[in-house]
């Protein structure tokens, strides 16, 4: 079985949980009894990790801990309701990680580009950040001034000619959505 045979479960994305559950049960509930037993759940977990490119990151014994976390009532079977709870936990955890990574990234930007240490980025500091970012992603340092002005205006929500960390965070959340 290749990676392309594994359902695209989008657990950490915006896919509907009902659709994800339908895919899981269609493929992994091989005895069609409406629950996943331990061996069916193990195939699901291994294939999902394979899809993520992390199949080798399931150390011996780790599956038992994952199964215990999924099997809330401890009866040895995973119900759709238990899987739904598990997926919601994964999404909540990833959201916290994303927010933490975003805050860390913003702190790194400020450490490097807030040269006057005011806690905000001036127009010039923001331009330096944009140029450095464009170079890093291979786009060169050319960024037309009219596009920069529009970008700065979009990020500077209160129009005070500086970018705060909260404005940057809101802007990054908008472009991620």
Residue frames as qw, qx, qy, qz and C-alpha x, y, z in Angstrom:
[[0.000, 0.888, 0.459, 0.000, 0.00, 0.00, 0.00],
 [0.442, 0.278, 0.004, 0.853, 1.43, 3.37, -1.02],
 [0.075, -0.276, -0.358, 0.889, 0.90, 6.79, 0.49],
 [0.293, -0.005, -0.347, -0.891, -1.65, 7.63, -2.20],
 [0.464, -0.298, -0.801, -0.233, -3.91, 4.81, -0.97],
 [0.269, -0.350, -0.647, 0.622, -4.24, 6.41, 2.46],
 [0.009, 0.847, 0.501, 0.175, -7.25, 8.69, 2.86],
 [0.246, 0.387, -0.129, 0.879, -6.43, 12.39, 3.00],
 [0.391, -0.572, -0.695, 0.191, -7.78, 12.84, 6.50],
 [0.074, 0.596, 0.026, 0.799, -6.93, 16.52, 7.02],
 [0.545, -0.559, -0.572, 0.254, -7.23, 16.06, 10.78],
 [0.379, -0.439, -0.187, 0.793, -5.36, 19.28, 11.41],
 [0.050, 0.152, 0.388, 0.908, -7.15, 21.23, 8.69],
 [0.386, 0.085, 0.218, -0.892, -10.64, 22.64, 8.40],
 [0.399, -0.079, -0.813, -0.416, -12.23, 19.48, 7.01],
 [0.677, -0.388, 0.026, -0.624, -15.48, 18.55, 8.68],
 [0.299, -0.349, 0.846, -0.271, -15.07, 16.01, 11.41],
 [0.802, 0.225, 0.403, -0.380, -18.08, 14.10, 10.08],
 [0.725, 0.618, -0.270, -0.141, -16.35, 13.69, 6.70],
 [0.109, 0.597, -0.772, 0.189, -13.11, 12.62, 8.39],
 [0.553, -0.152, 0.725, -0.382, -14.97, 10.04, 10.48],
 [0.847, 0.404, 0.124, -0.323, -16.73, 8.70, 7.39],
 [0.552, 0.651, -0.521, -0.007, -13.36, 8.20, 5.67],
 [0.140, -0.470, 0.815, -0.308, -11.82, 6.54, 8.71],
 [0.678, 0.013, 0.617, -0.399, -14.72, 4.14, 9.23],
 [0.806, 0.511, -0.081, -0.289, -15.01, 3.29, 5.52],
 [0.536, 0.603, -0.584, 0.089, -11.37, 2.27, 5.34],
 [0.118, 0.430, -0.789, 0.423, -10.40, 1.04, 8.79],
 [0.640, -0.094, 0.525, -0.553, -13.54, -0.51, 10.31],
 [0.265, 0.282, -0.837, -0.387, -12.82, -3.72, 8.45],
 [0.020, -0.212, -0.968, 0.132, -15.29, -5.84, 10.41],
 [0.220, -0.376, -0.401, -0.806, -17.98, -3.15, 9.85],
 [0.414, -0.501, -0.732, 0.204, -19.20, -3.23, 13.46],
 [0.114, -0.905, -0.231, -0.338, -19.19, 0.54, 13.88],
 [0.491, -0.834, 0.234, 0.095, -16.11, 0.67, 16.14],
 [0.547, 0.629, -0.531, 0.151, -12.37, 0.37, 15.66],
 [0.899, -0.414, -0.053, 0.129, -10.72, -2.41, 17.63],
 [0.455, -0.747, 0.319, 0.366, -7.09, -2.11, 18.65],
 [0.596, -0.036, 0.593, 0.540, -5.68, -3.71, 15.48],
 [0.338, 0.746, 0.467, 0.334, -7.90, -1.58, 13.19],
 [0.168, -0.982, -0.023, 0.087, -6.91, 1.56, 15.11],
 [0.589, -0.508, 0.411, 0.476, -3.24, 0.61, 14.88],
 [0.542, 0.338, 0.549, 0.539, -3.45, 0.38, 11.07],
 [0.095, 0.929, 0.303, 0.191, -5.16, 3.79, 11.00],
 [0.380, -0.879, 0.147, 0.246, -2.51, 5.42, 13.24],
 [0.623, -0.260, 0.506, 0.537, 0.41, 3.91, 11.31],
 [0.450, 0.505, 0.541, 0.501, -1.02, 4.88, 7.92],
 [0.031, -0.976, -0.205, -0.063, -1.91, 8.37, 9.10],
 [0.465, -0.747, 0.294, 0.373, 1.65, 8.85, 10.37],
 [0.613, 0.073, 0.569, 0.543, 2.96, 7.47, 7.07],
 [0.285, 0.803, 0.424, 0.307, 0.87, 10.06, 5.22],
 [0.208, -0.976, 0.035, 0.050, 2.48, 12.74, 7.39],
 [0.588, 0.614, -0.431, 0.303, 5.93, 11.31, 6.65],
 [0.231, -0.607, 0.576, -0.497, 6.38, 10.39, 10.30],
 [0.920, -0.114, -0.295, -0.232, 5.75, 6.64, 10.33],
 [0.694, 0.175, -0.538, 0.446, 9.16, 6.06, 11.85],
 [0.040, -0.426, 0.386, -0.817, 8.27, 8.37, 14.75],
 [0.794, -0.375, -0.076, -0.472, 6.04, 5.84, 16.51],
 [0.060, 0.480, -0.834, 0.266, 8.33, 4.23, 19.07],
 [0.488, -0.180, -0.853, -0.041, 7.47, 0.78, 20.41],
 [0.252, -0.423, -0.710, 0.503, 4.78, 1.06, 23.06],
 [0.063, 0.159, 0.026, -0.985, 3.67, 4.52, 21.91],
 [0.370, -0.226, -0.634, -0.640, 0.66, 3.15, 20.08],
 [0.408, -0.433, -0.782, 0.187, -0.73, 1.75, 23.35],
 [0.148, -0.390, -0.337, 0.844, -0.63, 5.24, 24.88],
 [0.216, 0.061, -0.354, -0.908, -2.34, 6.71, 21.81],
 [0.414, -0.295, -0.793, -0.337, -5.00, 4.00, 21.87],
 [0.321, -0.446, -0.681, 0.483, -5.63, 4.57, 25.57],
 [0.004, 0.290, 0.082, -0.954, -6.05, 8.29, 24.87],
 [0.344, -0.047, -0.546, -0.762, -8.56, 7.54, 22.10],
 [0.515, -0.315, -0.784, -0.143, -10.46, 4.85, 24.05],
 [0.200, -0.486, 0.267, -0.808, -12.04, 7.12, 26.65],
 [0.791, -0.349, 0.079, -0.496, -14.27, 4.46, 28.22],
 [0.211, -0.526, 0.819, -0.092, -11.51, 1.84, 28.24],
 [0.852, 0.120, 0.387, -0.331, -13.59, -0.88, 26.55],
 [0.542, -0.197, 0.700, 0.421, -10.97, -1.68, 23.90],
 [0.396, 0.551, 0.623, 0.389, -13.00, -0.16, 21.05],
 [0.093, -0.246, 0.034, 0.964, -12.95, 3.30, 19.52],
 [0.299, 0.696, 0.644, -0.106, -16.37, 4.73, 18.75],
 [0.335, 0.631, 0.277, 0.643, -16.94, 7.58, 16.30],
 [0.316, -0.921, -0.117, -0.194, -17.66, 9.84, 19.31],
 [0.718, -0.565, 0.168, 0.370, -14.33, 8.91, 20.89],
 [0.626, 0.200, 0.331, 0.677, -12.50, 9.50, 17.61],
 [0.080, 0.850, 0.262, 0.449, -14.25, 12.86, 17.28],
 [0.511, -0.857, 0.027, 0.065, -12.96, 13.85, 20.74],
 [0.759, -0.253, 0.285, 0.527, -9.47, 12.68, 19.80],
 [0.462, 0.510, 0.340, 0.640, -9.49, 14.71, 16.56],
 [0.152, -0.931, -0.163, -0.289, -10.70, 17.78, 18.47],
 [0.664, -0.673, 0.137, 0.296, -7.79, 17.34, 20.93],
 [0.682, 0.076, 0.337, 0.645, -5.33, 17.14, 18.02],
 [0.229, 0.737, 0.308, 0.557, -6.77, 20.30, 16.48],
 [0.384, -0.917, -0.070, -0.079, -6.69, 22.17, 19.80],
 [0.734, -0.457, 0.222, 0.451, -3.10, 21.14, 20.43],
 [0.576, 0.288, 0.363, 0.674, -2.01, 22.16, 16.94],
 [0.019, 0.890, 0.250, 0.381, -3.77, 25.52, 17.32],
 [0.538, -0.826, 0.073, 0.152, -1.79, 26.18, 20.51],
 [0.721, -0.172, 0.343, 0.577, 1.44, 25.15, 18.80],
 [0.403, 0.605, 0.372, 0.577, 0.65, 27.36, 15.80],
 [0.186, -0.953, -0.127, -0.204, -0.07, 30.33, 18.07],
 [0.663, -0.649, 0.197, 0.316, 3.12, 29.71, 20.04],
 [0.668, 0.100, 0.392, 0.624, 5.16, 29.42, 16.84],
 [0.215, 0.796, 0.313, 0.472, 3.56, 32.58, 15.49],
 [0.375, -0.927, -0.001, -0.010, 4.35, 34.50, 18.69],
 [0.723, -0.402, 0.311, 0.468, 7.91, 33.19, 18.62],
 [0.556, 0.411, 0.397, 0.604, 8.28, 34.22, 14.96],
 [0.003, -0.927, -0.194, -0.321, 7.00, 37.71, 15.75],
 [0.571, -0.783, 0.137, 0.206, 9.47, 37.98, 18.65],
 [0.717, -0.078, 0.377, 0.581, 12.31, 36.99, 16.29],
 [0.341, 0.700, 0.341, 0.526, 11.18, 39.62, 13.76],
 [0.246, -0.955, -0.067, -0.150, 11.12, 42.28, 16.47],
 [0.717, -0.545, 0.211, 0.381, 14.52, 41.25, 17.85],
 [0.631, 0.080, 0.411, 0.654, 16.07, 41.67, 14.44],
 [0.250, 0.537, 0.426, 0.684, 14.19, 44.60, 12.90],
 [0.292, -0.914, -0.262, -0.106, 13.00, 46.83, 15.78],
 [0.626, 0.317, -0.236, 0.672, 16.30, 48.70, 15.73],
 [0.067, -0.553, 0.205, -0.805, 15.14, 51.57, 17.94],
 [0.298, -0.139, -0.874, 0.357, 13.70, 49.09, 20.51],
 [0.337, -0.123, 0.124, -0.925, 10.38, 50.90, 20.80],
 [0.399, 0.169, 0.845, -0.313, 8.37, 47.68, 20.64],
 [0.613, 0.665, 0.296, -0.306, 6.93, 48.70, 17.26],
 [0.596, 0.074, 0.488, 0.633, 8.19, 48.58, 13.69],
 [0.148, 0.652, -0.049, -0.742, 8.47, 51.89, 11.89],
 [0.736, 0.628, 0.031, -0.251, 7.83, 52.11, 8.16],
 [0.315, 0.723, -0.614, -0.030, 11.59, 51.84, 7.49],
 [0.336, -0.332, 0.857, -0.207, 12.00, 48.88, 9.86],
 [0.758, 0.300, 0.491, -0.308, 9.02, 47.16, 8.24],
 [0.624, 0.714, -0.248, -0.197, 10.51, 47.78, 4.76],
 [0.050, 0.604, -0.793, 0.064, 13.79, 46.18, 5.94],
 [0.567, -0.056, 0.774, -0.277, 11.87, 43.18, 7.23],
 [0.772, 0.515, 0.224, -0.297, 9.92, 42.79, 3.97],
 [0.448, 0.736, -0.495, -0.114, 13.14, 43.03, 1.90],
 [0.164, -0.451, 0.864, -0.152, 14.91, 40.47, 4.09],
 [0.686, 0.146, 0.634, -0.326, 11.91, 38.14, 3.88],
 [0.725, 0.634, -0.019, -0.270, 11.72, 38.42, 0.08],
 [0.255, 0.669, -0.698, -0.021, 15.42, 37.64, -0.22],
 [0.393, -0.268, 0.841, -0.259, 15.03, 34.64, 2.09],
 [0.712, 0.312, 0.575, -0.254, 12.20, 33.15, 0.02],
 [0.517, 0.022, 0.635, 0.574, 14.07, 33.76, -3.23],
 [0.301, 0.821, 0.479, 0.068, 12.02, 36.66, -4.52],
 [0.442, 0.390, 0.014, 0.807, 14.86, 39.19, -4.47],
 [0.225, -0.409, -0.454, 0.759, 14.71, 42.49, -2.65],
 [0.102, -0.117, -0.327, -0.932, 12.65, 44.42, -5.21],
 [0.018, -0.580, -0.788, 0.205, 9.24, 45.32, -3.88],
 [0.114, 0.554, 0.318, 0.761, 7.46, 48.19, -5.63],
 [0.042, 0.043, -0.435, 0.898, 6.87, 51.14, -3.31],
 [0.540, -0.167, -0.151, -0.811, 3.14, 51.30, -4.08],
 [0.771, -0.170, -0.599, -0.134, 2.77, 47.65, -3.06],
 [0.440, -0.032, -0.625, 0.644, 4.76, 48.25, 0.13],
 [0.198, -0.137, 0.194, -0.951, 2.60, 51.27, 1.01],
 [0.705, -0.194, -0.343, -0.590, -0.56, 49.22, 0.52],
 [0.721, -0.107, -0.657, 0.192, 0.85, 46.36, 2.61],
 [0.246, 0.053, -0.514, 0.820, 1.94, 48.70, 5.40],
 [0.401, -0.181, 0.012, -0.898, -1.47, 50.39, 5.43],
 [0.768, -0.184, -0.508, -0.344, -3.18, 47.00, 5.64],
 [0.647, -0.121, -0.631, 0.411, -1.05, 45.92, 8.61],
 [0.140, 0.002, -0.365, 0.921, -1.12, 49.31, 10.39],
 [0.131, -0.585, -0.781, -0.174, -4.77, 49.05, 11.35],
 [0.223, -0.797, -0.401, 0.394, -4.85, 52.13, 13.59],
 [0.436, 0.801, 0.165, 0.376, -2.99, 54.28, 11.05],
 [0.396, -0.901, 0.099, 0.148, -0.33, 55.54, 13.49],
 [0.499, 0.770, -0.397, 0.038, 2.56, 54.74, 11.10],
 [0.073, -0.479, 0.855, -0.184, 4.03, 51.95, 13.23],
 [0.760, -0.063, -0.578, -0.290, 3.30, 48.23, 13.36],
 [0.513, -0.495, 0.547, -0.440, 2.62, 46.68, 16.76],
 [0.063, -0.178, 0.982, 0.014, 3.07, 43.01, 17.54],
 [0.447, 0.366, 0.715, -0.395, -0.70, 42.61, 17.83],
 [0.527, 0.659, -0.088, -0.530, -1.20, 44.23, 14.41],
 [0.222, 0.476, -0.810, -0.261, 1.39, 41.87, 12.93],
 [0.249, 0.027, 0.947, -0.203, -0.31, 38.90, 14.59],
 [0.535, 0.526, 0.434, -0.498, -3.72, 39.91, 13.21],
 [0.437, 0.658, -0.396, -0.468, -2.23, 40.41, 9.76],
 [0.065, 0.333, -0.934, -0.112, -0.56, 36.98, 9.82],
 [0.388, 0.232, 0.828, -0.332, -3.82, 35.38, 10.92],
 [0.550, 0.622, 0.111, -0.547, -5.64, 37.08, 8.01],
 [0.417, 0.591, -0.591, -0.358, -3.19, 35.84, 5.41],
 [0.106, -0.188, 0.972, -0.088, -3.20, 32.32, 6.91],
 [0.536, 0.290, 0.598, -0.521, -6.97, 32.03, 6.72]]
